[in-house]
Amino acid sequence: MGDKWRNSKVGKYDVSSGELVRKGEFCPDPTCGPGIFLAVHADRVSCGRCGYTRGLNENLDSSNSEEEE
């Protein structure tokens, strides 16, 4: 399990010209924000921390969250 975990984390970052670049998409929910990557599934992206889920063919502004006030 160690190699699989290590390889999945390495793919989310890139160090080029001495600068760290985050390649993954961050959770747009204000409770998570930058630093929390979205998990990419075959048909959706989701956040394991807050539960935010969006279909891959939906816009970034649409949210399935029921917590909106």
Secondary structure by P-SEA (a helix, b strand, c coil): caaaaaaaaaaaccccccbbbbcccccccccccccbbbbbcccbbbbcccccccccccccccccccccc
